[in-house]
Amino acid sequence: MGKPFQALQNLKRLDLIRLCNLKRVWKDGSLMAEILKQIKGLWVKECPSLSIVFPSPTSFQSLTHLGVVNCGGLVHMGTSSAVTSLVHLTWLCLRNCVVMEDVVKDDGNGVEDIYFPNLQELILNGLPSLKSFSPTKCAFRFPSLVRIVVMNCPKMNIFCKGALRAPNLDKVLLSEVDDEGCWEGDLNTTIHRNTKLYGL
């Protein structure tokens, strides 16, 4: 491997900003796929041609923080197969992605259980086309989730269709500076009722 690749072997954070023609973060089998294995923080900002961040199973073995902001063409964050690799993710922020319909898209590979063992905070802000976190029938488990913000997502009337477990979650915050929040017994019911009342 050449010196450019060796120089990137210690890269821990990757910021992709204002890349107007970027359509994919990496290509399977490329050196970039190897580099991404060690990335802990990934920020994608103002990349209007990107339609999905994780289109296929990846090797984000170390990713803990993911922020996607102002990506006008982004329809989904990732497929159900791809996001199963995000086992170390602790913080996820999706903000101002106006055409995003779902966070996790079904890719037809028969994934039945999606587990985010370390995700503590989830922010969904300024996603006017978002209908749900996922339309799949997959079971979602968030054993570490303690903070969720849902705001400016007027079409979101359910979190997910499959079984949902978030045992440490007891409120949904309606702004990023809100500490009080609201709770209707479970995440799906809370989002559904508050969309009706406030349009989130």
Summary of the structure (lengths in Angstrom):
residues: 200
radius of gyration: 16.7
end to end distance: 50.0
largest distance: 58.0
contacts: 633
relative contact order: 0.11
helix: 14%
strand: 28%
